[in-house]
């Protein structure tokens, strides 16, 4: 599955972000980066089912390969 960070900018200036295709705490790195780019702070968050999903061996190997590039 492709990793995605979907960002929604609301008319009132608030930002909603949701990650897809990531398992475990990996998604938190993307949210931290978004906070830094926007000079913003998360005010509320929830974990999706992907947070606790178990990665397949193929996904773990692909992730390790991507990190070695």
C-alpha positions as CSV (number, residue, x, y, z in Angstrom):
1,X,0.0,0.0,0.0
2,X,1.2,3.5,-0.8
3,X,2.0,5.8,2.1
4,X,-0.1,9.0,2.1
5,X,-0.5,12.0,4.2
6,X,-3.9,13.7,3.4
7,X,-4.0,17.3,4.6
8,X,-7.3,19.4,4.7
9,X,-7.1,23.1,5.2
10,X,-10.3,24.4,6.7
11,X,-11.8,27.9,6.0
12,X,-11.3,28.8,9.6
13,X,-7.5,28.2,9.3
14,X,-7.4,24.8,11.1
15,X,-5.7,21.9,9.5
16,X,-6.8,18.2,9.6
17,X,-4.3,15.5,8.6
18,X,-4.6,11.8,8.3
19,X,-2.1,9.2,7.3
20,X,-2.8,6.0,5.2
21,X,-0.6,3.0,4.5
22,X,1.5,3.3,7.6
23,X,1.7,1.0,10.6
24,X,2.6,1.8,14.1
25,X,4.3,5.0,15.2
26,X,5.7,5.7,11.7
27,X,2.7,8.0,11.1
28,X,3.8,10.2,14.0
29,X,7.0,11.2,12.1
30,X,4.8,12.6,9.3
31,X,2.6,14.6,11.7
32,X,5.7,16.0,13.4
33,X,7.1,17.1,10.1
34,X,3.8,18.7,9.2
35,X,3.8,20.6,12.5
36,X,7.3,21.9,11.8
37,X,6.4,23.0,8.2
38,X,3.3,24.8,9.4
39,X,4.8,26.1,12.7
40,X,1.7,24.6,14.3
41,X,0.8,22.3,17.2
42,X,-1.5,19.3,17.3
43,X,-4.5,20.0,19.5
44,X,-6.2,16.6,19.2
45,X,-5.4,13.3,17.6
46,X,-6.6,9.7,17.4
47,X,-5.0,6.5,16.2
48,X,-6.5,4.7,13.2
49,X,-6.7,0.9,13.0
50,X,-3.5,1.0,10.9
51,X,-1.6,2.2,14.0
52,X,-2.1,-1.2,15.6
53,X,-2.1,-3.3,12.4
54,X,0.6,-5.9,11.9
55,X,2.9,-5.3,9.0
56,X,3.5,-8.2,6.6
57,X,7.0,-9.4,6.0
58,X,6.9,-8.0,2.5
59,X,6.0,-4.5,3.8
60,X,8.8,-4.6,6.4
61,X,11.3,-5.6,3.8
62,X,10.1,-2.9,1.4
63,X,10.4,-0.3,4.2
64,X,13.9,-1.4,5.0
65,X,14.9,-1.3,1.4
66,X,13.4,2.3,1.0
67,X,15.4,3.4,4.1
68,X,18.6,2.1,2.5
69,X,18.2,4.2,-0.7
